Amino acid sequence: MDYRTLGRSGLKVSTLTMGTMTFGGKGGFAAAGATDVTEARRLVDLCLDAGVNLIDTANMYSDGLSEEIVGEVLGGERKNDVLIATKARMRVGTGPNDEGLSRHHLIRECERSLKRLRTDHIDIYYLHEWDGTTPLEETMAALDTLVSHGKVRYVGCSNYAGWQVMKGLGISDLRGHPRFVTQQIHYTLEAREAEYELLPISVDQGLGVLVWSPLAGGLLSGKYGRDEVTARHLGGWTEPPIRDQDRLWRIVDVLKAIGAERGVSAAQVALAWLLGRPAVSSLVIGGRNEAQFRDNLAAATLVLSDEERARLDTVSKPPVLYPYWHQQASARDRFGPADLVMDRS
């Protein structure tokens, strides 16, 4: 397992992070999985033995049950060697203040997460989603309070648009609040929209990138074909949306071909491609069973050739939108590192 520095922080994270959205199986999350404490302990042991040092959860996964299971599995001194990331923003009750990024909600939910996780601090605390009704100044000040009180060590955002990330960074710089050190985003061979703004921002501003659902909910695993859907999608799970089915299966065809040539799974090829992309720090891998985790963990040592990467880049290349096509024609001679994240050829 390799370890990468998370953005401009001094924190080292494993290139693969253990995702726990399948822990608990309560409510709508049953469609993703229903891992209980016994199985969770076995899967956590597997990941830690492979060198994973970061476990990712959220306050709303299975109504907090995912955090509770993580807290029980990592009880005692064991948690001292593991980094824990969790999130807040989504609705967790029926009251008017049971969602959002207000000072009230963030601080209350942090306290609740700490209790469920059985710890005195959260290593990475994410704003799980944008909240356009709460002033971002209030949100960033609340994060500052949590950091200054020692309850949170690093802060990040998730599922933000580019301008929203930059606004948060600007407020932090202006007021002396802790900056985001990372984003957690959706980014795959099938969904490369992050290359328009989010990855260039990460390169320019020194943010780490953690990728959620790096196999597109299993669609890039190579286990399914044009006439099949994943168990997750059969169960009603709608993320991520697939807008071009033909393109998806062309990508899967190339993944399978490279996997067959290398003697590895298509899933490992998809993960290895992501680990070679700019600013990517770690991939949040999940699974319903040990076999899925073992296969994903093997991607940590797979290095693709330039020719293999070129094949994957070509079949998955996103369209060059405005203003990028105009910049390509008129400004390419003055591109900087962040501009070169997206392939505009």
N, C-alpha and C positions, 0 to 999 in steps of 0.2 A: 504494500500500500504506500502510495506517495502522499505527501502532505504539502499543502500550498498555503501561503500567507493570505489571510482574508483581507482583501483590499489593502488599504494603507495602515491597517492595524498591525500589531505584532502577533496576532493569534494564528496558529497553524491548525488547519482543518484537513481531515482526510479527504481524498478526492471522491470518495463515496460516503454519503451520509445515510444513516438508517432512518427511513420514514416509517411513521407509526399510525398512519390514517386507518389502517386495517385493524388496529387494536380496539377491542370493545364490541364493535358491531351493533351499536345502539342506534335506533331511529333510522334515518336515511343512510347512515354509513354502513348498514348491513350489506348494502349492494357492493361496497368495496371490500369487505371482509369482516370477520368476527373472531379475531385472535384473542384467546383468553390468557390469563396470567401464566399458566403452565407453558403454553406454546410460546408466549412472548419471551419468557425467560430463556427458552432454548434458542430462539431466533436472535435475541440480543447477544447471547454467548457466542453464537456463530459469527456475528458481525464484529464483535469486539476481538475475537480470536483472529480475525482476518485483518485487523488493524484499524477498523472504523473507530473514530474518536468523537463523533458528533451524532446525536440522536435528535430528530426533529419531530415535534408534535404541535398541537394547537389547543386552545381552551375549548373550542367548539367541536373537536373531533369526538363523536359519540357522547356529546353532552358532558365532556370532561373526563369520561371514563378512560380515554387513551392516556391522558396525563396521569391518572391514578395508577394505571397499570405500569407505566414507565417509572413512577415513583416507587412502587412496590418492588419491581424488578431490580432497580438500582439502589435499593436500601443499603444503609450503612456506609462503610468507607469506600465501597465500590464506585460511588458517584464522583469521588474526587478525581478519578482518572478519565471521566467522560464529560464532554461538553453537552449541554442541553439547550436546544432552541425551542421556543414556543411563540405563540402569536395571540393577538387580540384585535377585535374590531367587529366580528360578525355577531349576529343576534344570538344571545344565550338565555333569553327569557322573554316574557310577555310585556314587561314594563317599558315605559318610554325611554329609560336610560340603560336598557339592556343590550344596546348595540352602539357602535360608533367609536369615535376617537376623542371624546371629551376627556378632560382631566378626571372627572368622576369615574367614567367607565374604565379608562386605562389603569388607574391606580387600584381600583377595586378588583379588576380582573387579574392584575399582576399578583395581588395578595392571594386571591383564590388559587391561581396556578401554583404559587409557591407551596401552598398547603397540600394540593393534590400531588405535586411532584416530590414532596417531603424534602425540600431543600431550602436554603436561605438566600439563594440567588439564581438568576437565570442568565446563562452565558450570552445568548443572542435573543433579543426580544424584537419581534417583527410587528409592524403595523400591517395587518393581514390584508387590508384592502383600503382603497381611498374613501375618505369621508368628506364630501363637498359641503356639508352643513356645519362642520366644526372648523373654526379658524385654525389654520395649520400652526400659527403661533402658539395656541393653547396646547395643541398636541405635542409639539416639540418641547415646550416648557415642562409638560408632564413627564416626558421621557427623561429630561434633565433631572427632575426630582427623583425619579426611580434610580438613575445612575448615581446621583450624589448620595443617596441613602444606602447604596451598596446592594440594592435588590436586583439590579440589572447591570451587566458589564459592557455589552455592546448592543447597539440598536441597528435595525434594518427596516426595509419596507418590502412589500410584496404586492405584485399585481398593480403597480403604479404606472401611469403614463410618463413619458419623458419629462414633460413640463412639470408634473407633480413631484418627481424626484428632485429636479433642479430647484424647485421652490423650497422644498424641505431643506436641501443643502444650503441654500441662500439664507434662510432664516437661522439655521444653526451657526453659520459663519458670522452673521451679523450680530447675534446675541450671545455667542459663546457657548451654545449648547452642544452636546455630543452630536457628531455627524453620523449619518448612516455609514456603516462600514460595508454593507452588502445589500443586494437585492435578492429576493427569491422570486423567480419568474418561470413562466412556462416557455420552453425553448426546445425544439426537436428538429430533426430533419424534415418532418412534415409541417412544422409551424416555426418558420424562421423570421417572423415579424419583429422579434427583438433586435434584429440586426439593423433596423431602420433608426432607432433611437436609443434603446436601453443598453445595448452592448457598447455603442460609442460613448455614451455617458459614463459607463463603468470604466472604460479605458481612460477617458479624459479626466474623470474625477476620482479615480482610484478606488472604485467600489468592487468588492468581490461579487461573484454571481453564483448563487445556488439555483439549481434547476429542479423544479417539481414536475412530476410525471414525465421523466425523460424518454419513456417509451410510449408516450401518447396513450396512456391507459391500457397498454398491452398491444396496441395495434401495430407497433413496430417490433414486436417480439419475434416475428417470423412464424408464429404458431397458427396464424389465421390467413385465409385467402380471400379472394374476391367474393365468394359466396358465403362467407362466415362473418360473425361478429364476436367480440370478446364476451366473456361471461359478465364483465362489468357493464358493458353496454346492453346486454340482454336484460340485466337487472334494473335498467332504467337510469344508469349513470350516464350523464350527457357530456361530461368533460373528457377530452377537449372536443369542440365541434370540428367536424371534417367537412370542408366546403368543396373539395375536389376529390372524389373517390378514385377516379382514374389515376390522378397524380399520386395519391397515397399508395396504391398498389404497384405503381411503377417504382416507387422508392423501396417498397418491401421486396420487390423482385431483385433489385440491386443488392440490398442488404443480405438476402438469402444467397445470392451468387457469391458475394465476397466471403460470407460465412462458410460456405461449402469449400471454397478455395483454401481458406485458412484453417479449416477444421474446428470452427467455433460457431456459436449460435448467432443468428441475425441480431438478437438483442445486444450481445456483446459488441458487435460492430457499430450499432447505433449509439451505444454509450461511449465507445472509444472515439467516435467522430466528435461528440460533444466535448469530451475532455481535451480535444485539440483546438477548440475554438477560443478566441481572445477573451480574457477576463474571467473565464469559467473557473471557479474554485472547486466546486463539489457538485455531485449529482445526488439528489434525494431518491434513493431506491427503496421500493416497497415490495411486498409480496404476500401471498396467501399461505405460502408453505416454504419449507426449507429448500426445496429444489429451485424455486424461483430466486431466492436470495443467493444460493450458491452460484447459479449461473450469472447473475448480475455482478457479484463480487469478483468473478474471474475477469471482468472487463478492466479492472484496475491495472492489469499488466499487459493489455493488448495495445500495441502501437500500429496504427495504419500507415501504409506507404503513401507517398505523394500521389501515386497513380490511383490507389484506392480512394483516397480522399477526393481526388478530382472527379471520379465517377459518381461519388455521392453528391458532391457539390453540383454537378451538372444536372442530375435527375431531380434535385430538390430546389434548384435556384428560384428564389422569389422574384417577382417583377420589380423593375427599377422604377419607383414612383417619383412624382414631383416632390421636392425640388432636386432629387438626387440625379435624375437624368439630365437636368440643366447644369448641375455642378459638374457632372461627368464631362459634358461638352465644353464647359467654360472655365473650370477651376481646378482640373485634375493636377496641373503642374504645381499647385500650392496645397495639396492635400497633406494633412498631418496624420499621425497614427490612428486617431479615432475615426477619421474619414475612411480609412482603409479597411475597417472592420467588415463592411459590406462589399461583396463582389459586384462591381458595376460594369464589368467587361461585357 
